Every structure is written in structure tokens, then in C-alpha cells.
């Protein structure tokens, strides 16, 4: 199994329902693929020298899941409240070196 991160963006086209998250995460837990997740609050970007790139403000949360492939991880978007409300969810593999 590979680790993937789902990054939720603040660009939904309809209102997202907070109460839908419990059922969605419960389904991921039931499937045995959920590892962790959280909403993302305010912060700051830093760089050792010079100006840092702007903070990515459109990210609102993340979920870490396990799946055999990117295609299987993509299937986990079904029922995701951000995705279902028309928002963007990035699915990225977490590469272990």
C-alpha cells in the first residue's frame, strides 16, 4: 500500500456541509484506508534568505489515506464533502525515500 494525501481547496461551487464529514471519514475508517487528517488554519511561509513564496491560502484541510494506486486513491473522493460541493481536491502520493 502507498500513502496518499488529499488536499482540500476553498473553491467549492456550492456550500459544503460540515455534518457530511463525519460520515465520509467513518466510511474511510471502515474501508481501512484512513490514517489521519485535519483542517488547516492560518500560518506563515518562511525562507532562510529572501522573501518566501506567498502562503497557499486556498488549502483548507488534508486527509492521509492508504491505497494501492493513484486510481484507487482517486476513488476515495466519492462522498468527500469538498469534492461533492464542486471543490478541488488534490490527490498526491507521499513518496518515501
Secondary structure, 3 states (H helix, E strand, C coil): CEEEEEEEECCCCCCCCCCHHHHHHHHHHHCCCEEEEEECCCCCCCCCCCCCCCCCCCEEEEEEEEECCHHHHHHCCCCCHHHHCCCCEEEEEECCC
